[in-house]
């Protein structure tokens, strides 16, 4: 199961891969179950994983800054 595939949540690169997968599914309604669209799905999954890892790293980097700011506000 994939995360939400709404266009506003992803980069242009991932949106292109999402569109390619949806097009493959539309063009191959029965063959998609036989693995015709598997390559497109794997590429999209890799892109979504890279996005998730980037967001995770950004949050990790921002964490100590936010914690430091929240402790100085109360003083």
Order of alpha helices (4+ residues) and beta strands (2+ residues): alpha-alpha
